[in-house]
Amino acid sequence: MSHSEPHDHANGEHSHDHGSGHGHDHAPEVTERNARAVAWAGLLIAGFMFAELIGGWMAGSLALMADAVHMVTDAASLGLAWWAFQQAKKPADDRLTYGRDRLPVLIAFANAIFLLVVTVWICVEAAGRLAEPETVLAGPMFIIAVLGLLVNIGAFFILQRGGDGSLNMRSAILHVLGDLLGSVAAIVAAIVIYFSGWYPIDPILSVFVALLIVRSAVSVMRQSAHILLEGAPAELDRDAVKTDLLTEIPALADLYHIHLWSLAEGKINATMHAVITSGEQPETVLEQMRTRLRDKHGIGHVTIEISFSA
């Protein structure tokens, strides 16, 4: 619902629009389904990670220990994701006037950093083991890796069914996918070691899994950082928005000081200065602008300063 009207100021007029419904709003909705998916996946992973860490240490497998350490970060990250969902449901207040919609994006950014730190640790440890291979017990390694694979598959499907495509859910799924690949790598390594006794396969596959998840982690980090830095949404071109408004609304003489940014995923804000042809009713022009921005460009919150052409 739009609840704005122009206000007189010394140098012009301002209009604030807080419209929430439009055809192009793809904001991920925070739902109980999201929260439940993250909570169940986190509990499932947390329940197995200690067994895998101890088993990996006893078997001497870097692939298992790397996967277990990754699961520790997963459990923490999923816990943070669940907390972010709960916080995002709270209404805006006097101190957080935009609400907490950006919190899930911040958590996604932190999760991506955690992933990169884990991959660095795996690569450093793998380099040491390649220089000095260590004995690995293939039997216990295989059994634990298979159990880990089953746990990760379960968590993956829970998140997929409860997901909404948001950065926060994508980063959570990315963590679990990395664990799943780690379990597969550990199974392959255990089979190779059992039949050939070639121990370097363990650190080699660990590095392979680490590199697979780096690219996706960087992608999530870049997208979340862009939102946190209030960058313009990738799907919007500022010049195209200006041209469209000037073309569709004849009473507009000019537009400048146009700023576009995302409060959160799919929640686009804008500010701009509009020059209106003398004699036109500002309320009518402002309503036309708000409607066009909302319905055509998916901008649900806009602040417009107006002045009149000479």
N, C-alpha and C positions, 0 to 999 in steps of 0.2 A: 504494500500500500504506500502510495506517495503522500507525504504530508509536508510539502514545502510551499512557501510563498515568499515573494521578494521582500527584502528589507532595505529601507533607505539607508545609504551611507554617504559620507561626504564626497567620495569619488565615484559613486556608482551604486549599483544594487547587487545583492548576492542572493542566490537561490541554492538551497541544499535539498537534494533528492535522495531518499533512502529506499527507493523501490527495491523490492525483493523478488518479484516474480517476473521472469522473462524467458523467451524461448532459447536463449543461448547460455543459460547458466548451468555449467557442468560441475558445480561445487560438490565435492564428496560430502554426503550427509552423514553426520555422526549418529550412529544408531546402536541399539543394544546388540544387534547382530554383529556389528564390527567389534564391539567390546568383548562379547563372548568368544568370538573366534580368536582374538589375540590372547585372551586369558587362558583358554583351553590349550592353545598351542604352546604358550609359555610354560604352563604346568607340565605338559607332556615332555617338553625338552628338559626342564629343570629336574624332572624325576629320573632322567637317564644320564645326565651329563657327568655326575660323580662316578657312576659305574664305569663309564667310558674312560674317564681320566685315570682312574686307578688301574683299569684293565690295560690301557695303553702304556702306562708306566711299567707295569709288570711284564708286558709282552715286549717292551723295548721299541714300540712302534711310534715314530714321529707322526705318521699319518693319523693314527688314532688319537694321540695327544693333541695334535693340531685341531682335529675335529672336535675334541672335547673342550679345548679352550675356546674354540669358536662357539660351541654350544653354551658356554658360560656367558659370553657376550650376548648371545641370542636371547637367553633367558632374561638377562638384564634389559636388553633392548625391547623385548616384547612387554616386559613389565612397565617400562617407560611409555611405550606406545599405548598401553591400556590406560595409564594415568593421563596421558594427553587427551585421549578420547573423552574421559570423564570430565576433565577441565574444560574442554571445548564446548561442552553442553551448557556450561554456566552462562547466565546472561551478562551483558555488559554492565559495568558499574561506574562509579565516579572516578576511579583510578585507572581502570581499563575500559575506556569509552568505546573501543572497537570490540570489546570482548576478548576471548582467548582463542579465536580461530587460527591464529598464526602459530600457536603452540605445537600442533602436530607437525608443522613444517620444520620447526626448530628441532624437534625430536628426530625427524628424518635426517636432518643435517648431521646431528650428533651420531646417529646410527651409522651413517656412511663413514664418518671419521673412525669410529670404532673398528669397522670392517677393514679399513686401510691399515690401521695399526696392527691388527691381527695378521694380515697378510705379510707385512714387513717382518714380524717375528717368525712366521713360518719360513720365509725365504732365508733369513739369517741362520736359523737352526738347521735348515736343509743344507746350506753351504758347508757347515761344520761336519755334518754327517756324510756328505759326499767326500770330504777330505779324509775322514776317518770313519768308515762304515761300522755300524754297530750291529750286533746279533739281534735278530727279531724272531720271536716265537710265532710262527705262521698260524698254528692251530687256534690258540686263544685269540689272536688278532682277527682271524676270519669270523669266529663266532660273535665277537663283540661288534665287529663292523656290520654284520648282517642285522643284528638287533638294532644297532644305531640307524641303519637304513630304514628299517620298518618304522621306527619312531619318527624319523624325519619325513617319511612319506605321509604318515598320519598328520603331522603338524602342517605339512605343505597343503594337503587337501582341505584341512580345516580353515586355513587362511584364504585359500582360493575361493571357497564357498562363501566365506564371510567378507571377502574383499570388495572394494569399491573403486579400485584404480588410483587411489590417492597416493601421494608420495609416502605418507606414513605407512600405509599398508604395503606398498611396493618395497619399501626398505625392509619391512618385517619379512615379507616373502623372500626377498633377496638373501637375508640372513639364513633362513631355513633351507633355501636352495643351495647355498654354499655348503651347509652341513650335509645335505643329501649327496652332493657331489663328492664331499670328503669321505663319506661312508663308502661310496662306490669305488673311489680311489683306493681306500684301505682294503676293500675286498679283492680288487685286482692285484694289489701289492702282495697280499697274503697268499694268493694263488701262485703268483710268480715265484715268491720266496720258497714256498713249499715244494714246488717242482724243480726249481733251478738253483736255489740257494743264493740268488743274486740280490744282496741286501740294498744296494743303491736304488733299487726301484721304489723303495719306501719314500725317501726324501724327494726323488724326482717327481713322483705323482703328487706329493704334497705341494710342490711349487706349481705344478700344472693347475691344480685346483685353485690355488691362491691367485694365479694370474687370470683365471676365468672370471673370478668375482670382482677383480679390481675395476674392470671397465664399467660394469654396472654400478658399482659403488661410486665411482667418479661421476657418472651420469646423474645419480640421485643427489649427490652433493652439489653439483653445479646448478641443478634445477631449484633445489631448496635454497641455495645461497642467492640465486637471482630474485626469488620472492622476498627473502629477508632483507636484501639490499633495495627493495622497492623498485625493481627493474620493470620495464614495460612488458606486458604479456606478449609472448612470442606470436600469438595469433592475431594481434592488433598492430596496425600501422598508423602512426599518429597522423601522417599527412593524408592517408586514405580516409580516416575519420573526419578530418577537417573538410576535405573535398566533398564528402558525402553530405555533411550537414549544410554546407553552403549551397549545394545543389538542390537538396530536398526542401530547404526552408528559405524561400525567397526574401523573407524579412531580415535575414542575417546579412549584414554588410561585410563583416570580417570576424575571424576567430584567431586568437593568439594566446600565448602562455598556456598551452595545452600540456597537461601532465597526466600520464596514465601509469598506474601501478596495481599490483595485486596485493590485497590484504591477506588473502590465503588462496588456495587453489580454487579457481573458478569465481572468486569474489573480486571483481575489478572495480577500482575507484578511479575517479577522474576529477581534475579541476581545470577550468578554462575561463578566459575572458571573452565575452561575446559583445560585438558591436551591432546594435540593432538600428535599422532604418528609422529615422525620425517619423513620428506619427503612428508607429505601430504600438500595439498594446504589449508591454513586456511580459505580462502573465501568460498571454497566448503563445508568444514565441518560446518562452521558457518551457511550457508544457509540451510544445512540439519537439523541442530539443531533448527533453527528458525521455519522451516516448521513443524517439528515434534512437537515442543512445542505448536505451534499455532493450528494445526489440530487435534492432539491427546489429548492435555491437556487443550486447551482453554486459553493459556497464550498469550496475545496479545502484551505485552510490556516486552522485556527481555534485560538485559545488561549482556554481556558475556566477561569475561577476559580470554585470552588464553595464554598458554605457550606450549613448546614442550618437549616431553619426551626425556630422555638422550639416 
